[in-house]
C-alpha cells in the first residue's frame, strides 16, 4: 500500500528565524544527509488500514485530559480539531484565530466536523492528524517521519 520512495540529496542550508518564535533562533547552518520520502502523501485509505489493523485512535478523536487543562470549561474538553476557514480578505498573520476554528467532532474521518466524511475520498491525503498520529502510522508502515531539517 506504500508508494515508492524518492531519494533526495543531502546538503547544507540556513535554518531558523529571529522573527515570531524565540525557539527558532538563532539562524544557523544545518547539514542534512541524503534521505528518502514517500512519493505521495498518506491517503485516507492507507490511514484507514492502519486504524483497522491497530485500533489506533487519533489525538483529535480523544477528549483532552481535564487534568492537563485546569480551569477549562467542561464543554471545551471535547474531542475535535481546528478547521481552516477562509477569510474575507487580508488578516494579521500573528492572529491564527482569524482562519482556524475549533470544531468539536472534527477528526480524520470527519475533517470539517461531524457532518463531513472521507468515505468517498479514499485517495485523498489524510488530514486532521497530529505529529503523534503520523509517527504512529509511520512506525506501523515501517517508515519514519522526516526530521525538521529534512
N, C-alpha and C positions, 0 to 999 in steps of 0.2 A: 504494500500500500504506500510505502515511502517513494518519493521521487528520487531521481539521480542527484548526486552532489555536484556542485560547481566549485572547482578548485580556484582559490584566489591567492594571488601573490602576496607575500608579506611586504613590509616596508615601514617607513617612519613617517610620522606626521605630528603636528602640534595639536594637543588635546587640552581641553579645559576652557574656562572663561573667567573673566573678572567682573562679569555683569550678572545680575539676578541672584544666583545662589552661591553663597560663600564656599560651600563644599566643592565647587567646581574649580576653585582657584588652587594653585596658580596654573597658568598656562604652561604646559611642559611638553617635551618631546617624548613620544612613545614609539617603541619598536614593536611591530607585530609580526610574528612568524606566519608562514603560509598556512592557510586553513581552508575549510570547505563548508558550504552551506547548502541547504536544500534548494533545488531549482525553483520550487513553487512553495507558497505558504501552506501550512497545515489546513486542511479543509474540514468542514463540518462533519463529513462522513468519516474522515480519519479520526477526529477527536471523539466522535460517537463510538467508534470501535474501541478506542482506549477506555472510555467510560463503561461500555458494556463489559469489557474484559476485566476491569479492575473495581468497578463500583465507585470510582472516584467522584467526589463532589467538589465543584469549584468553590473558590472563596465567595463568589457572588451568589452561590446557592445556599450559603450558610449565614444565619443571622450573626451579627457581630456579638462578641462576648461582652456582656454588660460590665464585667469587672474591668475591662480594658478602657471603658468609656464612662467613668464615674460622672454622674450628673446628666447623662444623656437621657432624653425623654424616651420612654418605652416604645412609642410609636416610631422613633427614629432607629431603633435597633432591630431592623428587619432586613432580610436578605434582599439584595438588589445591586445595582451598579449605576455608574454615571453614563448618561446617554448624551451624545452630541446633538445640539440644536443650532441650526444656522441662525446667525444674527441678521438684523435688518441693514446693517452697514458696518463700518469700521468700529472697533471696540478697543478699549485699553487692554493690551495683551497681558498686563500684570494681574488682571482680574479674570481668572478662568471660569468663574461662576456665570459669566455672561454667555458662555456657549456650552458648558457642561451642566447637566441637571440630574440630580439623584432620582432614580426611578425604582421604586420597590418592585421586585419580581423580575427585573431585567437580569438576564444571565445568558450563557452561550446558546441555549436553546430558544431563548426569547430575547433577542438582542435589543429591542426597543421597548420591552416591557411585556407583561403577561399576555397581551393581545397580539403579540407578534410571534413568528415561528420561523425556524430554519428548515422545516420539513421538506419544503420544495426547493431548498438551496444546498443540496449535499456537496456540490463542488465549489461553493463559496468559501473564502477563508473564514476560519473560526474567529469569532470576536468575543469580547467580554470575558477574556481570560487574563489573569494576572501573571506575574513572574513565577510564582509558586506553581500555578496550574501548568504553565508552559514547561517548566522544569520537570514536573511530574510526567507530563506527556513525553518529553524528550528521553527521560530515563527509560520509560516503558518501551519506547521505539528504538532504544539502543543508540541514541544520539545525545548531543549536549547542546545547550544554548550558547550562542557566541558571547564572548566577553564584551564589556562596554567598548573596549578599544577596537575589537574586531568589528 
